[in-house]
Amino acid sequence: MVAGDPAQRRLHRVGVGILEIVPDEVEDRGVRNLKDNLSDRVCALLVAIIAAAQAADIVTTYRALAGHGYVENNPLLRELIARSPVGAFTVKALMIFAVVLLVLSRLRGQRTRVALVIAAAISLTAPLLNIALMMRS
C-alpha cells in the first residue's frame, strides 16, 4: 500500500466522529426550597414548635385515654389506637411531618412561614385542649 492510499489513511484515524452529549445538571427545585426553608430561623423554629406540639399531643392523648375516662374523637385514629397505640401515634406523627416536608419543599418565603404558622397553631390546640379536658375532671 502506498502512504497516500485512502484505505491506509482510514486505518490510522482514531476517535473521529465520537460525540457524547451530556445534559447540564439540573438542580431539584424542591431540594433547594427545602434547604433554603430549613436554613431560615423562623421556619426552623416553627417546625420545632410543630414537633413539640405533636409530641405533647401524643403524650396528653395517651394519658387521657389511659385514664379510661376519655375516648378518641377521630374515628380513624380511634381504630388505630385500639389495635396498636404506638403504631397509631407513629402513623399520626409521620403523616404530620409528611405534610410539613411537603410545605418546606414546595413553598418559598412568606408562604412557607404562613403555612407553618397555621400548622403550628393547629398543632398547639390539640394538647392544650387535652390538658383542659383532663383538668376539668
Secondary structure, 3 states (H helix, E strand, C coil): CCCCCHHHHHHHCCCCCCCCCCCCCCCCHHHHHHHHHHHCHHHHHHHHHHHHHHHHHHHHHHHHHHCCCCCCCCHHHHHHHHHCHHHHHHHHHHHHHHHHHHHHHHCCCHHHHHHHHHHHHHHHHHHHHHHHHHHHC
